[in-house]
Amino acid sequence: MRLQPFVHAVESSAVPISIADPFEDDEPLVFVNQAFLDLVGYSEDEILGRNCRFLQGPDTDPADRIALKRAIAGRETVTKQILNYRKDGSSFWNELHMAPMLDDNGELLYFIATQVDVTDRVRLNNELTTALDRKTEELREQAAQTHHIAREMTHRVRNSLALIQAMLRMQLSSLKDDTARHALTGALSRIGAIVEIQRVIEHSDVGSRVWLDEVLKAIVTQLDRISAARVMCDASHVEIGEDALTPISLIVTELVTNAQKHAFLSGESGEIVVSARRTDTGALRVSVRDDGRGVPENFDPRRVAGFGTKMLLKEIEQLDATLDVVRHAQGSEFIVNIP
């Protein structure tokens, strides 16, 4: 009597339902409702006593078959979208939900399954996926063309900057005024950094990451020619995003140029070391250390009014970074911590 409402609900349900007996050989179907018969096109006599694998066909994914078999063996609930076949041979996508039926003591009685024909949904998803793939490929081709044009423009910009560098070096060699020489030297350093940035961008893919140490070594090589102080690079193999390349390169260039101008007397030799390391927290620590005269006690770069320092602080702010100045027994160190 207690089961009568359940039996009536299952029999009259518009949702296809089937029940299998796990204690009989090959887990045969022992009940199907009319909605199930309408879905698959078989009569009840053709179905009962058979394992439901008769709905599978040549294009049914073997992995789906294995998943259903494992669920039955493990007495587990499973939901699977599986390709099935009707009696007339036509295929349909079946969203199958299968679960164990337990008695009041938690003992297994049957397996019950519901089936939903989701063929239209799968077809629509496939069409959308195909359209999305086609559009993605079109955008990828457009991006490649744009990147090719950008590379060509970058190459031309780099050539123009290199020409400007050569002209400024010629002008620098004829200057006698120290103020003018310092200003022109700073300009040459910044242009040199930008040339290296353009070179990296020219040979990088869109949105790619770059090796910071390789860029810093190239910049240091150019800066090493400017004064008697030797400039060296001691950076680890650090990968960064292309968007961080320009501010970091300009920061290093400015710090090295400042050390060349202020840490040593005119013609005085010494060493300036550029380093870059990842910290334990994943932050990037970039430092420029010299063994020159050292900065005055309580030196604060934010109180310096020069153009170069203002640009330096602007780039640090752009990276949401911090700047620390350390006075050593010999020389100074400027440390930029980039989160």
N, C-alpha and C positions, 0 to 999 in steps of 0.2 A: 504493500500500500504506500509505503514511504517513497518508493521509486517511481510510482506512476506519474507524478508531475514532471519528474526529470525525463522519463522516457518520452512523454508527450512533447516536451519542449525540444528534445533532440530530434524526434521524428518530424516535427513541423517546422523546424528552424530553416530559414532561408540560407543559412551558412552551411556549406557542405561539411558533414561530420562523418568520421569513420572510427570504428573501435576494433582493436586487434587483441588477440589472446596471447600473452607472452608465454603461457605454459604449454601451448600446443606446438608441435614441430613447425618451424619456419614462421612462427608468429602470424597465423592467418587472420584475415578479417572475419569478424563474427557479426558485425552490424555496420550498415551504411544507411544514411537517410536519403530521401528522394532528391534533395538538393545535390548530394554527391553524385547520384546516378545521372542527373541532368547535366552535371559538369563534365563527366567523363564519357557519357554515351553508352555505358554498359547497362545490362539488366542486373538485378540483384543476384540471380542464379549464376551469372557469369563471374561474379566477384567474390561472393562469400566462400570462405575456405581457401582463398589464395592470399599469398603475401602481396602487399601493395606495390611491390617493385614492378609489377606488370605495367604500371603507369610510366616507368622509365623507358628511355629509348636511346637511339644512337648518339644524340648530342647532349644527353644528360651528363653533367660534370661528375666524373668518378669521385672527386673529393666530396661532393654533396652526398653521394651514396655512402661513403665511409663515415661521414659525420652522423647520418641517421642511424647507421648500424651501431656506432659507438654509443649513441644516446640510449638506444634500446638496451644494449649490454650493461650500461652504467645506470639504467633506470633514471635518466635525466630528462629534464624539459629542454626542448630545442625548437628554435624558429629558423627556418631555412627558406630561401627563395630558390626553387628548383625547377628545372625544365621537365615537364611531364607531357604525356601523349594521350589523346583520346582514342576511342575505339576506331574512329575513321582515319586515324593516322595523323590528324592535325595536332600541332604542338601548342602548348600554352605554358605561361610562367605561373607557377603555383607557389603562393606564399603559405608554406606549411608550418603549422604550430602543433607540436606533438608533446604530450605530457603523460606521466604515469597517473593512473587512477588508484587511490589507496583506500583501504577500508578504515573503520574506526580505530583499529590498532596500528595503523601505518603500514599494513601489509599490502603488497602490490596485487591488484585485481586485473586491470587491463591497461592498455595504452589507448588514449583517445586523441584524435587529431582533427583539426579544422583546416580547411583548404579555402584559399581565396584566389580567384583568377586575377592576376595583376599584369596581364600581358600588355594592356594599353599603357600602364604606368612605366613598365620596362621599356616599351618601344619609345615612349616619349623621352625617357631619360637617355636612351641611346641616341636619339635624334639630337637632343640638347648637347650631349657629350661630343657628338660628331661636329655639330656647329661650333661648339666652343673650341675644339681642337683646330678646326679650320681657321677660326678667327685668331686663335693664339699663334698659329703659324704665319698668318698674314702680318700680325703685329711684330712677330719675331723678324720677319723679312724687312719690315719697315724700320725696326730698330737697328738692324744690321746696316741698312743703307744710311740711316742717320749717323750711326757710329763711324761708318766709312768717311762720310763728309766731315764729321767732327775731327777725325784723325788727320784728314788732309788740311783742315784749317789749323789744327794744333801744330802740324809740321811747318806750315807757313809762318805761324806766329813765332815758333821757336827759331826759325831761320832769321826772322826779322830781329828778334831779341839778340841773337848771336851777333848780328851786324852792328846793332846798337852798342853791345858790349865792346866790340873791337874799336869802334869810334871813341867810346869813352876812355878806353885804356890809352889810346893815342893822346887824347886830351889830358889825361892824368899825368902822363910822362912829361908834359910841358908845364905843368902847374908848379908854382913855387910857394903859394900861400897855403899854410897848413890847414886853415879852416876849410878852404875850398877843396883841398886834397881829401880831408876827412869826409866831407859831404859827398864827394864823387866816389870815394872808396865804398861808402855805405850804399850808394845807389848801385854800384857794380855788384856788390855782394847780393843785394836783393834781386837784381836782374838775374844773377847767376843761379840763385835758388829757384826762381820762376822757370828758368830754362830747364833745369833738372826736373821740376814738377811736370812741365809740358812733355818732356821726353818720356817720363813714366806713363802719363795719361795716353800719349800717342800709341804706346805699345801694350796698353791694357784693354781688356774687354769691358763692356758697359757694366758699371756697378761692381767691378771686381775688387779684390783686396790686393794690397801691394806690400812688399817687404821694406819696412822703414829703414833697416840698416843699410840696404843697398843705396837708397836715396841719400841718406846721411853721408855715406862714404864718398859719393860723387860730389856732394856739396862741400864737404871738408876738403876734398882735393882741390877745388877751385879756391876756397878761402885760404888755403895754405900758401898760396902765392902772393898774398897781399902784404904781409909784414914779415919781420925777421923771426917772430915767434912761430914755433912749429904747431900746426893744428892736426890733431889725430882723432880717429874715430874708434870707440870701444863699445859698439852697440851689439847686442845680441840679435839673433834672427827673429825679429818681431814683425808680425803681420798686422796691418791696420786697414781700415776702410779708406777708399780713395778720397772721401770727403774730409778726412782728418789730415791728409797729406800736406795740403797747402799751409794751414795754420802751423802745424808742427815744424815744417821746413823753414817758414819765415821766423818762427820763434828761435830756432837754433841759429839761423843766420844772424839774427839781430844780437843774440847773446855772444856769439863768437866775435862779431864785428866790434861790439863794445869792449870785449876783453882785449882785442888787438889795439884799440885806440887808447884805453885807459889803464890797463893792467901793467903795461910796459912803457918805458921811456922810448923815445924815437931811436930806432935801430937796435934796441935791446932784444936779446934772444930769450926764449922761454918756451913753455909748453901750454897748450890749450887742449883739453881732452873733452870730446863730446861722447856721452854715453846714453844708452836707452835700454831699459830693462822692464820686464813685467814683474810686478810685485806679487806677493802671495795672494792678495785680494783680487788680482786681475787688472789692477790699475797700471797705467804706463808711467814710468819714472824717467824723465829726460833731464839730463844735467849737463852743464858746461862748467868745467873747472879749469882754473889757470893757476900758475905758480908765480904770479907777478906780485905787485905791490899790495894788493888786497884792497877791499873797499873800506871806507871810513867806518868807525863804530856807529851803530844805529843807522846804517845806510838803509834808506827806503826808496826803492825805484819809483814809487808812486809820486814822489815829490820832484822827480826829474821832469823837466819841461820839454826835453828834446823830442823831435818827431819820431825817431826810431824807438824810443822807450814807449811813447804813446801807442805806436803801432803794435809793439810787443805786448803791452797790457791788453790791448783790444783783442788780439789773437788768443791770449790766455783766457780772457772772459768768454770768447766764442766757444771754447772747448769746455767751459765750466770747470776749468783747472785752477790750481793754486800755484803761487810762486813763493819760494823760500830762498833767502840769501844766507849763506853760511860763510863765516870768516874762519879760515884755517891759519895754522902757524905760518904758512907761506901761501899766499894767494887767496882766492875766493871761489865759491861755488854757487851757481844759480841752479835751483832745482825746481822743475815744473812737474807737478803730479796731476796726471790726466785720468779722471775716473773712467 
